[in-house]
């Protein structure tokens, strides 16, 4: 029996993580869930990797967690996570990745595979994509982390419909429910996904990583409902990124390129790595432009 694996390829600043379990619709084995943290850690540290795409090997994204491994996957005591076990550990490794992550969903995205897609920053679907979240069909309680992301994206009513019924929904319905951000004709899908990824790679990584963290705090920690602790977490993160911006060259580079009507070539590659400040000359030009 194939145990499956995660494969990594590179196209310049864009890395692709391939869910590969040939002949089994890329079902996610215990080994594959554990590999997410192992595979993503070096990509997070590599300054030349700016964007990650997660996709399936072949015609499907993934048919979900491997049923034959399900008990071990959901209740692995080695990772200290009994609610979702290896699934939750893999999902959280994706969610914690500091750079933009795109789920490119073609074909089936079922069961636990939604937790992979849901943990990404964007979900781009081909028009032949099909989504289904099926715990009620096999008598399990879906991991809390996956339910939380589903509710935040689709709302409680749609989340209950998907979880209770286990119905498969096509890409256009998934778009209406809020599961995906875009549906793309299959003929153009991979070209459009690559184009979007490279477009993000050309943006300021300082801007993208800061805004990713701040949006995620607002969405998953909250400010009002979480009370003082939520507001503190948001304020601390915002202050830290403002300090990082003040020490970075990207704002000056962006201003100069804007005024010259040129494409900027940003240099920030990670916290503390760029110390050049915004130049006085750049700020003077910005004031004159106003």
Secondary structure, 3 states (H helix, E strand, C coil): CCCCEEEEEEECCEEEEEEECCCCCCCECHHHHHHHHHHHHHHHHCCCCCEEEEEECCCCCECCECHHHHHHHHCCHHHCCCCCHHHHHHHHHHHCCCCEEEEEECCEEECCHHHHHHCCCEEEEECCCEEECCHHHHCCCCCHHHHHHHHHHHCHHHHHHHHHHCCCEEHHHHHHHCCCCEEECHHHHHHHHHHHHHHHHCCCHHHHHHHHHHHHHHHHHCCCCCHHHHHHHHHHHHHHHHHHHHCCCHHHHHHHHHHHCCCCCCCCCCCCCCCCCCCHHHHHHHHHHC
